Structures are given as C-alpha cells and as structure tokens.
Amino acid sequence: MNNDKLKFWLCLLFFSILAAVAFRCTWEQGYVFSASDLNIGRLAFIKRHLPESFIGYFTGNQLFGSTGAGFSLFNVLLAVQPLMFFANSFYGMVLVAGSLSMVWYLRMWNRSWLASVVGALIAFWVNSVMLPAAGHAYKMEVLALSVLALGLIEKAVRAESIRKSLGFAILAGLSVGIMMIEQQDVALLAGLFIGSYAVFRLVQVHGRAVLSWLTVLLPVGVVALLLSGSTIAKSYEHNISEATTTQDNGEEHWNFITQWSLVPAEWPDLVASGWAGWASNDPQGPYWGKLGQSAEWSKTGQGFQNFRIAGNYIGIIPFLLGGFGLMMAIRNRKNAEGKLHLFWSIAGLVGIGLAFGKYSILYKLFYHLPLVGNIRAPIKLLDNFQICLGIVSAYGLDRLLTDERKKRSTKIFWIAGSAIGGLMLLAGLKVLAFPDAWTTEFSRLGYEPFTETMLKNMSLAWIHGGLLALILAALVYLVWKGWRQTKWVAAIFSLVLAIDSLILTSHYFRASDISALDKGNVVVDYIRDNQGDERTYFIDTGGIYTQWLASDGPYRGLNLFNIWQMSRMPADYTEFLGTVERNQIRLWELASIKYVAAPASILQQLSQNPELGKRFEPVLNYQVPTAQGMRQDVLLEFNSAIPRFALFQGWKSVPLAEQCQTLASPSYNVHSTVLLDPAANLGHQSGATDFLFLKADVTKCSATVSVECDVQSIVRFSQYFQPEWTVYVDGEPAELLRVDYLCMGVSVPPGEHVVEFRCASGVRQAAFALGVFVVSAIAATLLLLRSVRKDAE
C-alpha cells in the first residue's frame, strides 16, 4: 500500500471516529437519533411504503391524503438497511462521505493531507453539522454530492484525453443528477456554484477550445437532465405551477420566501457558539433573535416570534484562516492557484451575501432570477458559503505553513488573531459586568425567566470564541518564530476544530428511547386498531398531540387529517380549507373523520346542542399534560362522516369555482348528493337515499371495492384528486371524476361491479432513471478503464 492510500484510509478512520463520537447519544441500546423533520416516525412511514414507493404509492394521511413516487438514493439506502441502524448512522455516513470528497478535491490542488482535513472539517463539521438535528437529510446529501461533483469536474477538466474527460464528466453528471433527485431547491443553489466553477476552470485551462468545453459540459448536463428530468418536472409542477403560499401579492410572497434569512445584527452567532441562544424554546438557552420571525409578528404578535432548530455557528478559526487564504489569493492572483482561490473567495462572499436574504441588496436582485425566487429560506446559502470557506481556509493554512513562514503577513496574522481573541474575551466579561442593557432587552422580548441563563450563555460564547482565536494566534506565532514541526501545527488545528464540532453538536444531538414508541399508548393504539381506512382529527395540535402528529402517528400508521408539515399548499387546498373549514362539522363529514380527539370541555359544548351532540359518541377518556397541569380529554367517534369509500345515487354538476361555497352551506345535504365538474357531462341525478358504505381492499398503490346498485351511481373515494390516477370498472378503463372539489370518483352503471383505483405510476420514470444510471456508470467505467490501459501501454 503506497503512502497516499494509507493516508486516505487514515482520513477515513479519523472522520469515522469523529462521526461516531458526535452521534454518541445513540450508543445506548434501544435509543434512536432525534431528528425534527425526519424523525423515526417519518422514517418508519417512508420505509413502510417501500419498495412500492419507488414507482408510486398513496396514503390517506394529512388532509385528504397524498400520492408520490420516490426513486431516490435516500430511499434506496433506507430500503436496504434496518430502520434503527439507518436512523442512527445515515447522517454520520453522509458527513464522512462529504469530508472524504473534500479531502480528495483539495488533494488535487496539492493541499497537504492535514490542510485537506482542516478544509473538510470547516466545510462539513460546523454549521452544516447541525442539519441532522433538524432532520435535513436530503440537504446534507446534496452538499456532500456537490463536493464530489466538484472533484469529478476538476478531473474532467484536467484529463489528458477526450476519453478520460468524458468518463469523469459522465460521473459528474450522475452526481449532479442524484443531487437534483434528492432535493431540488438546494441542488439548484449548489448547481450555481458548481456550474460557475466548471466555466471558470474551462476558461482557465482550455480557453476557447470549444471541443474541450463540449466534452465536459455536455455529458454533465445531458446525464444530469436525463437522470433527474422527470423529478424536476414534477417538483416544478407541484411547488411552483400548482402551489400557492397563500400570499396574494408580491410583498407577501417575498415575506414567505425570505422568512429564514441570516440576520446581520446577529453576526456574533457565526463566531460565538450560543451567543443568541441554542434553539427556539430551548430552556437551556432559548433563541431570542429574529430568524424565522413571521412578517406580521412585529405588528400583530401573530405567527412566529422566531423559529430556529439549530444554530449557524461556523467559528472564528475558519473565518481567520479563510481571511488569510483570501489575502494569499490576492497576493498570488497571477498564478492559476491564486486565481482559483480568488474565485472561491468571491463565490463564498456572494454566498454569504445572499444568505442574508431580505436584509441583502444582493439577494433582492437574485430574487428576480427565474426559479430561484421560489426557493424558500435564503439562509440555505450559508452551507454553500461554508464549503467555499473550507477550500480557501485549507489554502490559507498551507501557505502559512510553507512559503509564508517568518514573513510580515504571518506576523500580522498572529497579532490580528491575538487582538480579536482579546476583544472577544472582553466582550464576554462585559456581558457579565454590565448586564443591564441585555436584561432589559430580554425582558422586552418576553424571556425574563431565562435572563440569567441567556446572559451566561452569551458571555461563555464570547469567551469560547476568544480562546479559540488565541489558540490560533499562538499556533501562528510558533510558525512565525520558525518552529520546524509545522505538521504539528496543522494537526493541532485539526484537533481543535474537531473538538469544537463535538462541543457544538453536544447542544443539539439527542436520542430518544424507542421503547416508548414501540409500546404505544392507549389513545394511539385505540385509533390504530379501530379507524380502518378513515381519518382522525386532533382539535388541539400542541403538547403531546404534536408528538402524536409528528412521530407516533406516522410510526403506528395512523391516518391523521391534521397538517404537520406542508410548506407549499396547493391552491385547491387553500380554497377548500379557507371556505369549508368555517363549517367545522361539514369539513369532518367530507374528510371521512371517524375520530375526533378533543378536550372534555368540547364534548360539554356539543352536548348542549342535542342535534349536534347525537353525532358524537365518547369512546375513550384520558388525560394529557399541559402547561396548566393535567387536562381531561376525550376521543369522540363521529358518526356523521362520509366514509373513505361510499356509493352515491345522487349528484349535481356544479362549476369548480362554486363547489366550495356549496359544500360549506348548512342547507346542502352532503350525505345524499356529490358535486361533479360539469366537464364530466353527467348532468344531475337526484339521490333517493343517503350514501352506502363500501368495504375496500386497500394496498399501497391501489384500492378496490365491490359495488352493487340498481341505478347509475357514483363511487366516491375520499382521496386528494390527482388526474394521473387511473380507475377501472370491471377491468376496463373508466373516466376518473373530480368529486366534491377535492376527491376522486367514478360513475358505475346499474348492476354488480368491481372498481379499482390505481395511484399514479412512476414505473416508466423509475425504469428510465435506473437505465440512465446503469448505462452512464458502465460507459464511464469503460472509458476510464480504457484510458488507464492506454496510459499503461
């Protein structure tokens, strides 16, 4: 084994150990990593629908249900691994993969091994390392793949032959294509950096050689588009063409898109870990800033005061090393390496400038570009800045340890580090010595009970950052004084950054005992055992109900109507809920709500109205913890709902624009008549009786019912209407009807029939994507192997 291979394996070992220690909360038997958006319940939900979800599946969960297909790297990995193992190891594996990709890329530019490790630590182990706590798994995949794509593009640009260049370009296209499949918005932002880099390097290396440009750019673009084209098209249709954010004008859309913008006044949080608190509502240090604040909060007090799950800490050492790298790039701007790092410095400055979002003039211009104006949360660009910073910092460290020793720039560097460290220490002491201004501010913001903790955290944050700056200054001073063991300086930098990352993650990484989920509880278990294909509605969505919505419900397979996450609600949902939800009982009838979980006081109110009260039957009494103590709640069985599958003899043709008002009207009888789109040309038919319940055979991708009727009737399926679905009557294709504005249905003639609804199939798209991947991988392998043989000859 040659020396470089050994060092690469040592890098793998180092980052693997770092990942294992970072996620040490999962070491205890029976504990699973706690990720907010993608918790164990959501993972169980996704895995439950595999492998069918590769080509198409549907669920009745969340409002009127959803349909999807997910042939993605994430789903493939989840399908082949045990649930608990995946939940506890996935994020660590992505961090290791991203780190090794960064080391590989930096080594191409002759960075030393230790400087490459430092660059990888800065690129992935601060700020972005907190993404697991938020459950942003897809974003992490994209960041790791983006660095891999950079390395492959660099290989393609440098290749001595067209054959080798094509091989690496095809692999880069696969990397970019997988990025686009995993998370389109983050991939698009990363693609701006990758594309700019590719153009920059082609200009730098090949000038106006058109063939060289085509050899690199064409395979990357074609392969990426072929692999992810259908996913991109669906994402565009769902998130942009058909979606509404409930904003009626440009200002409201701007507020929605820029809600999560890096706040300039909170810049200390970038270099002083915990300065502005750890997370919203964290008793050990509540975040008190404006990140995630709703636009209406300052005027009405409505919405979010702030919303932050994890911090934005990068650290003073990366910024100082990056600043030194920028200085070296400017000094060496006439050579290729200097130009490269000047490019990454400018790209990083643009990235962090855009991350300030609504506070940034630059972002206001960026916002008007096609597509990017619909990407929410400009703060995402901080992750791209971090990668740029890692590259420039590694360059700065290498220059420091080689040709800048004993030079004036090194002297300035250690003096500046000392001064900054001293100022940060003084800032920490000032918070403790003169706390009145901050005490008043925290009280004004409503955090008076936490003032002492917040002041302590703020002071320690400054002191922590100051000590790190002084460590850097001391190491740079040793270099300036001519210490020969410069490798130890780089090693100490690596160790300090790794320890800083572990300290950071200790505030955010948590694990929970899976036994509580496995054991369940009397309420969730009762719903699971009795709801069948129908849905359940929670009147209160706070406290323990939040956990049931986010974790227990998906884990146990409940059909819950309440929305837990839906950042971009389709326009038809917005119209329906905005109109029909004013008549809450009518909404429950139309949405097939079998159970309603409510405070006992709600039952008392219902009982005062005999006509209304007889629609509900208490089936379970229980207590839930609240801020005011234990509260008596009750699970009510609602006997007035239309089942998920029902047969109607009556219908009316009403324009879609009028259907919501008709459905919400108290005088309209939803039990005997359904509303159809006039485009179906079925006219009207009076229903002599109320609906008939239909027993269905439901699989992950289809639903089948047997029907017997004396007159022409409508089978109503309480599932969100999507025209890509197909329906069959006695095995023959039939017209899929839009029923009651949001639901699906089909017309059946008199007699006995078997009706089958099949969800939208992604078989062709999945097969095509798999084919593109396999053919591209084989082609790239053959091209590269042939190049290797030719080089050997």
N, C-alpha and C positions, 0 to 999 in steps of 0.2 A: 504494500500500500504506500503510494507516494505521500509526500508531506502535505500537499494541499488537500487530498482526500481525507487524511487524518484530521486536519484542522476543521474541515467541513463537518465531519462526524462529531467532533468536539463541540462545534456550534450547535448541532442538533441536540446533543446531550445537555448543553447549557440551557437552551431555550425550553427544552422539555422539562428539566428540573424547575426552571423558573415558573412554567405554567402549572406544574404540579403543586408547587408551594403557593402560588397565587390562588389556586382553587382548593386550598387545604380544607375549606369549610365542608367539602363533600367527602372527606376521608372517612368520616364516621359511617358505619354500616347503616343503611336504611335512610340516609339523608340525600336529598336531591337539590341541585343548584336552583336558587330562586331568581328567575328572570321575569321581569314585569310583563312585557308584552307577549313573550313567548314562553310562558310558564309550563310546568309539567302537564297541566290540564290541556293547554292548547296543543302541546306536542302529542299528547295521547289522542286528541281529536284528529290531528293530521294523520298520525300513524294508523288509527282505526280505519281510515278510508284508503289506505294503501293496500295493495298496489293499484286498485281501481282508479284512484285519483290521478294516476299518470295519464289516463286517457279520458277521464270525465267522471264526476260524481256529483251528488246533490245532498243537501241536508235541510231539514226543516228548522234549524236553529237560527236565531236572530231575525226578528221581524217575520217576513214570510219565507224565510229560507234563502239559500243561495246555491249556485252551481259553479263548478270550477274544474279545472284540469291543471295539474302541476308537474310536468315532466322537468324537474329541476335537479341540480346537483344536491341541494339540501334534502329534497325528498328521497333521492336515491340513497344517500347516506343514512337517513332515518329509517328507511325500509330494511336495510341490511344489518342494522345494529339494534341490540336490546334498548328499550326505551330509557331506562335509568342510566345505562352506560353512555348513551348518546347525550342525554341532558347534562351529564357531568363532565363529559370530555370534549364535546364539539367545539366550544369556544376556545379551549386551550389548544386544540389541534389547529384551528384557524390562525391563532396568534403565532404558533410555531411555524406554520407554513408561510405566513406573511413575512415573518422575520427572516427565514431562510431565503426567501425570494429577494428580500432587500440585501442581504449579505451577498448573494450571487450577483445581483446587479452592481453593487458597489465594488466587488472584486474585479468586475470587467474594467472598471476605471482605475485599477491598481491601488485601490484603498487597502491599507493594511488590514489584516484579519480583525484586530481589536477595534480599529476605527470603524470597520464594517459592522461589528457587533454594536458599537455605540450608536451608529446610524439606525440600525434596526430597532434598538431599544427606544430611541426617540420617535421613530416612525409608528411604532405599534404599542408601546408599553406605557405611555402616558396619554391622557385624554381618551384615545380610542380604546384603551384597555378597559374603560368603564362601560363600553357598549354592552357587554354581557349582562350587566345589572339591569339594563333597560330591555334586554331581550332582543336587541337589534342584530340578530344573527345574519340576515341577508346583507346588511350594510357591511358587516365585518368580512363576509365572503368577497364582496365587491372590492374592498380595499386591498385584501391580500391578492386577489386576481389581477388588480390593476398594476401592482408592482411586478408580478410575474409577466404581465404583458409588456411592461417597460423593458425588462430583460430580454424578452424574445424579440422585440422590435430592434433593440440595440444589436442583437446577434444578426438579425436580418440585414441591417444597415451595414454592418462590418463584413459580412460574408464575402469571401473572395470569388465565389462563383454564383451564377444565377440559380443553379440547382439548390445550393445551400440557402441562399437568400429566400427562395420560395418556400423551402421547408420550414424555416423559422417563422416566416410571415404567416403561413397557414396555421402554425401553432399559436401565434399571437392572435389570429382571428378567432380560433377556438376559445381562447381565454377571454377575449372581449365579448364573444357571443354568450358564453356562460354568465359573464357579468350581467349582460342585458336580461337574461332569463331570470336571474336571482332577484334583482331589484332595479327596475328601470330608471327611476329618478336619480338614485345615487350613481348608477352606472353611467348615465348621461353626463353628470358632473365630472366624474372621473375620466370619461372619454374626452372631455375638453382638454384636460391636461395631457392625456396620452396622445391625442391627435396633434396637439401643438408640439409635443416633444418629437413625434415622428417627423413632422415637417421640418422642424429645426435641425434635426440630425441629418436629414436627407440633403438639406441645403448645405450644411456644414461639410458633409462627406462627398456628396455626389454632384453638387452644384446644379447644373442644368441638364444632367444626364436623364432624359425622360424615361428610358428603359429601366434604369435603376429605381426611379420613383414608382413606376408601374409594378415592378417586381415586388416591392414592399407593400405599397398601399392597396393595390388591387386585391391580392389574396386576403389581406386583413379585413377589408371592407366586405368583400363578397362572402367569405366564410362566416363572418360575424352576422351578416344580414340573413344568410340562408339558415343559420342555426337558430337565430332568435327572432326572425321576422314576424312569425305568427304571434309570438308572445308580445312583441312591441305593439303590433296592430291591436290586439285585444286590450292591452293596457291603455293605449291611446283612446280607444273607443269607450272604455269603462271610466277612466279617470278624467278625461277631457271632453270628449264629444257628448257623452250621455250624462255626465255628472254635473251636479250643481253643489256649490258650497253654501247654499242658502244666502249668498250675497246678491244684492240687487243692483249694485253699482260698482264702478272701478275701485272706489275707496274701500269698500267692504271686502272686495276680493284681495286687494293689497294687504289689508289688515290680516286676513286669513292666511295668506301665503307667508307673510313676514312675522307672524306671531312669535316664532322662535328665532330671534336674531341676537347675535352676540351684543351685549350691552357695553358700550365704550366706558361708561363710568365704573364698570365692574372689572376693569383690566387687571387689578391686583389678583383676581381669581386665577388668572393664567399662570402666575408665578408663585403664588402663595396659596398652597392647598388648604381649602376650607375657609378661606377669608370671608366669603359671602354665605357660608353655611354648606352643609353637605347635600341635602336634598329637601324638597318641599315637604313640610310636615314631619321632618326627622327630629324627634325630641332631643337627640344628641347634638343637634346643630341645624335648626331649620333654615332653609334657604330663604333669604329676605329680599332678594333682588327682583328685577323686572323680567327676567327671562320667562317666556311663555305667558306673559300677562295679556289678558283679553283687552282689546282696544277700548271696550266700554267700561272697564273697571274703574278708571280714574274719575269718570263722570257719574256712574250709576252704582258702582260697587257690585255689579253683576259679572258673572264669568269667573275666570281665574285671576287671583292676585298675582300668582306666578305658578309655574309648573316645571319643575326640574327633577328628574330621577337621579341623574349623576352629574358630576361636575365637569369643568372644562380645563382642568389643570394640565399644563404642559411642563412647567418648571423653569427655573432661572438658568440652570446649566444649559439646556438645549438652546435657549434664546441667546445666551452669551457665546456659545460655540457657533451657533448659526450666524451671529453678527460678525464674529471673527472670520468665518468662512466667506461671508459676503465681502468683507474688506480684502481678503486674499483674492477673491474672484475679480474684484475691480482692479487690483494691482496686476493680476495676470490676465487681463481681458484680451490680450493679443494672441494668446495661445488657445488651443482647442479646449483644454481642460478648464481654463479660466472662463471661456465663453459659455461652456456647459453649465458651470455653477452660477454664472451670472443669470443664465436662463432660468435655472431652478429658483434662484433668489427672487427674480421678478415674478415668476409663477406663484411662489409662496406668498409674496406681498399682495398680489392680486387676489389669491385665495382668501387670505385673512381679511382683506378689504371687503370682499363680497360677503364674508361670514357675518359682518356687522349689519347686513340686511337693511332694514328700514332706517337705520342710522347712517347709512353709507350712500354718498352721492354716486359712487361707482355702481352699487347694486341697483340704484334707480334706473341707470342706463341698461344694465344687464337684464333687468326685469322685462324689458320690452322686446328682447330677442325671442324668436319662435321657440315654443315648447318650455324653455326654462322659466318663463313667467308663471307656469303652473306647478312648479316644483316647490313644495312647502318646506319651511324651516331652512333659511339660509345658513344657519349655524352648522349644517352638514359639511359645508366647505372647510370648516376648521380641521376636519380629518384629512382632507387633501393638502391643506397647508402643512399639517404635521409630517406628511410624507416628504414634501419638499424640504422642510426643515431638517429632517433626518439626513437627507442626501447632502445638504450644504454643511451641516454640522460635522459629518464624517470627513468631508473635505477640509474643513477648518482644523479639525483635530490632527489630521495627517500633516498639514502644513505647519502646524505648531510644533510637532514632534520631529520634523525633518529640517526643511530649509529656513524656518523662522526662528530657530534657536538663537538666543543671545542677541536678537535683533530688537530694534526700538519698538516695533509693533508688539512684540511679546511683553516688553516692559509696560507698555500702555495697557495691554490686556490684563495683566495681573493687578495693576493699580486700579483699573476700572472695576474689576471684579471685587477688589477689596472695598472700594468706595460704595459700590452698590450693596454689597453684603452689610457694610456698616450702616448704611441708610435704612435697610430693611430691618436690622436689629433695633435701631432707634424707633422705627415706626411701630414695631411690636411693643416696645416699652412705653411709647406714647399712649397707645390704646389703654394700657393698664393704669398709667399715671394720670391721664386726663380723659376719663371715660364719658364725661357729661354729654358731649355732643352726640356720641353714638347712642347713649342711653335714651336721650330724647328722641332720636330718630327711630330706634327700635320700638319705643313706646308708641310713637305716632303710627307706625306700620302695624301695630297690634301684636307685637312679640314681647311685651313686657315680662311675662312669666319666664321667658327664656333669656333675658338680657344678660345675666351673669355668664351663662354657658356660651352665648354668642360672642361676648367680649373676650372670653378666654380663648375661644377658637380663633378669633381674628388675630389676637396677639400671638398665639402659637404659630399661626400660619405665616405671619411676617418673620418670626424668629426662625422657623423651619427654613424658609426661603433664604434668609440671611446667612444661615450656617452653610447651606449648600453653595451659595456664592463665595463664601470664604474658603470652602474646601477647593473650589475651582481655582480661586486666586492662589492658594498655597501650592497647588499642583503646577500651575503655570509659572509660579515663581521658581520652583525647583527646575523646571525646564530652562528658564531664563538664566539661572545660575550655572547651568551646564551639567546638570545631573545626567549621567550617561544612561541610566536604566530607564529610558523613555517608555519602553514597553510596559513597565510597571505603572507609569502614569496613565496610559490608556486602559490598563487592567483595572486600576482604581476607579477611573471614570465609569467603566462598565459596571463594576460592583456597586458604586454609589447610585447609579441610575436604576439598577435592578432593585436595590433596597428601597429606593424612593417609590418605585412602582408597587412594591409589596405593601408599603405603608399606605399608599393611596387606595389600593384595592381592598385593604382590610376594613375601610369605611363603607364599602359598597357591596362586597361579595358576601352573600348569605346563603345558607342552605336550610331546608325545612324537612321535617320528619315525614316521610312518605306514608307512614303507617296511618296517620290521621285521614289522608285521602283514601287509602285502601279500606279503612274501617268505615268511612262514611258517617252519616248522621241520620237521625230518624226522618227528618224532613226531605232531604235529598233522596234518600232510599225509597221513601214512600212515593215521591214523584216518579222516580225511575221505574218502579215496579207497576205503576198504575196509569201513567199518562198515555201509553201506547204511541200512536202517531200524532197525538195532539200536542198543544203547547202549554207552557206555564208562564204566568206574568207575575213579576215582583213589583208591588206598589212602591216599596222602599228599596232603593238601589245602593244605599250606603251601608257602612259597617260590615256585618257578616254576609250580607247579600252581595256586596261587591266581590267577596271571595267566592261565593257560590256562582256568580256570573262568570268571573274570570277564570276560575280554576276548577272547583268541584263539579260544576255543571258540565263543562266540556269533558272532564276526566270520566264522569259517570255516564255520559251520553245523553244528557237531558236536552229536550227541545225547549229552549228559553226564548221568549219573544223579545225581551229587553235587549237594547243595543249596548254592547260592551265596548266595541271598537268599530267605527266606520267613519274614517276621516273625510271621505268624499261620498256623500249620499246621493244616489241617483235622483234625477229631477222628479220622476214619478212618485218616489217615496216621499219626497219633500212635499209635494202637492197633496198626496193622500193623507199623510200624518197631520199636515197643517190644517186640513179641513175635517177629516173624520175623527181625529183624536179629541176634538172638542166634545164629542159624544163618546165618552169612555166606554160605556157598555156596548155601544154599537161596534166600536173597534174590537173589543173582545169577541163579539159574535162573529165578525168577519174573519178574524185571525185564528179561529179554532182554538181559543183559550179554554182549556179544561180546568186548570187550577189557577187560583189567584192567591198569592201569599201576601198577607196584609196585617197591619196592627189590629188588635182586637177592637179598637175604637171604630175602625171602619165597618166592622160587622154590626156594631151597635147602631151606626148611622143607617146602614142598609135595612136593618130590622124595623126602623121607624117608618119605612115605606113598604107596606105589605106586598104590593105588586112587584117591587124590586127585590125585596128580601126573599121571596119564594124561588128566585132564580139561583140562589146560593145555598149550599149546604156545607156547614163546617165538618171537616173530616179529620182535622188534626190540630191540637192546641200545643203550643210550645213557647219557649221564652228565648229572646235574643238579647245580647248585651248592647247597650247604647251608652252614650256619654252621660245620660241621666240615670243610668242603672239598668237593671233587667226590665225588659218590656214584654208584655204578653202579646203574642202574635197568633195568627190562626191561618190554616190552609183551607181555602174555600173551594169547593167543587162548583164550577159554573155550568149549569145545565141548559143554558140558552145558546151556546155557541154552535155554529155550523161546523161539522166535523171536517177534518182534512179532506176526506173523500165523501162526496154527497151527490145524490141524484135529484135533479130539479125538473119538474114538469113545466114550469113557467119561466118565461124570460121576456125581457124588454130590450129593444135596441135603442141605446142612448149614446149620443156623441161622447167621446172620451173626456172632452173638456167639461162636460156636465155631470159625469158619473159620480165624482166625489161629493158634490153637493147633494145629489140624490141619495147616495148611500148614507150620508150623515143625517138626513131628515128623519125625525122621530116617527113621521107618518108612513114612512116606507117600510114594507114588510120584507126583510131580507131572508126570511125563512121559506118563502114560497116562490120567490122570483129572483133570478140573477140578471145582471146587466151585461149586455153584449155590445161589442163595437158594431155600428151599422155596416161596416165594411164586410162583415160576415154574411150579410144578405139573408138573415134568418127571420127578419121581421119581429113579430110579437106572438106570444102564446101565453094564455092565462093558465096559472097553476091551480088545480083544484085542491091540492093538498100541500102540506109542508114537505120539506126535503126528506129524503130517505138516506139513512146512514149506509155507507158502503164499507165492507171489510176489504182491506187491501193487503197485498203481498208486496212489501217494500224491500228492495235491495239497495245497494249503494249507488246504483246508476239507473234504476227503473222502479216503476210502481204499477202493479197490475190489479184490476178489480173485475169482478163478475157482475154483470148488470142484467136485470130483468124488468122490462117496462111495457106498459100497454099502449103508450103513445110516445111520439118523438120526445126525447128528453135531453137534458144537458148534464154531463158528468162534470162536476166542479171539483178541481184539485187545488187546495189551498197552498199553493207554492208560487213563488215570485215568477211572473211571466217573463220568459225569455224566448224569443222567436226561434232560436237554434234548436229547441226541443222538438222531438217528433212524437206523434201519437198514432197508435194503430188500433183499429176496431176489427176484431176477428182476424188479426194478422195483416189487414190491409191498411195502407197509409190513409190517414184522415186529416182534416184541417184542424190545426191547433187554434183554439179560440182564446181570446183575451176576455176573461170573465171578472166582473166586479172590479174593474180597473187594474188590479194588481195580480189576479190569479189566472190560472190556466183551466182549460176545459175542452170538451169535445161534444159534438152532437151525435146522439145514437138513435137509430130508428126503433120502432116497436120490436119486441122480442128479447131473446136471450143473447148476450154478447160478452165478449172478453175484451176489455180495454187496457191497453198498455201505454204508459207514458215513459219515454226514454229521454234521459238528460242529454244535453249537447255532448257529442262525442269528439274527443280530440285524438282519435286513433291515427288519422292521416297526418296531423301535425306532429304528433309524438314520433310516429314511424319515420317521417321525413327528417325531423331533427336528429333522431338516432342515426339515420342513414348518413346525414351530413357529417355528424361527429365521427362515425366509424371510417367513412371514406377519407375524410380530411386527415384523421390521425394516421391511417395507413399510408396515404400519399406523402405526408410529411416525413414519416419514418423511412419510407423507401428513398425519398430524395436525400435525406440526411445520411442514411447508411451508404448510399451510392457515393456521396461526396466524401465520406470517410474512407471508403475503399480507394477512391481515386487519389485522395491525398496520400494514402499509404503507399500506393504504387509510385 
